[in-house]
């Protein structure tokens, strides 16, 4: 029986900003997260922003390394329902 995987996407940054720099992963692969937990820190031209989990689960995969430019809508990480 395989676990359900859900791709979690980079949110819109608002104010016409389409991309941000991934500064740091707060939650790592294998970590269990709950809705609202901080997953990563990103930085736009305007501010540093926390990306939070939209649902609970275990992080199965990260799709970008710190220092990567993320575009709104890109897959950021994969979550396994646990």
N, C-alpha and C positions, 0 to 999 in steps of 0.2 A: 504494500500500500504506500503510495507516494504522498508526501505532504503537498498541500496547496501552496503555490508560490504566487506572490502578487508583486508586480513591478510598481514601485513608488516613484513618482515623477518630481522634477524640480518645479516648485510653485512659481507663479507669476510674482515678479518683484514689484510690480506697480510703477506708477510714475513714468511709464514708457520705457522702463529698463528691461531689456530682454536677456541680459546675462549678468553673471556674478562670478567671483573667484571663490572656489572652495578653499577655505582657510584651514579648517580642521574637522576631522571626524570625532565626534564626542562618543558615539556608540560604535563598537566594532563588530566585525563578523562573528556570529555566534552569540552576541548579546541579546537578551530578552528585553523588549521595550514595550511600554504601554502607551496608549494614545496620549499625546501631549508631551512625551519625553523628548528632550533635545537630541537630535540625531547628528546634526552637523552645523558648523558656523560658516556662513558665506559673507562676502563683502562686495557691495556694489559701489558705484561712484559716490553714493549718498551716505551709506551707513553699513555697519556690520549687523547681520541678521541671523537669528537662530532658525534652523529648519526643524520642525517638530514632527513626530510620528503622527500620522493620520489614523492609525489603528495599531492594535497590539500584535505582537508576534516576535519572531526571532530573525535577526538580520542574517540572511543567507549569503548575500553578495553585495559588494560595493562596486559601482560602475565607474568610479572616477577616483583619482588620487588627489590628495591635498596639492594645491597649486594649479589645478585644472580650472579652466574657464567653463562654467556651466551655462547652458541656454535654458530658458524657461520651457518646460515641457519635456526635456530630456529625462531618461530614466536615471535616477540617482542611486537607488539601491533596490534589492529584491528582499522581500519579507516572506518568511514561511509562517503560515498559521500554526500556532503551537498550542 
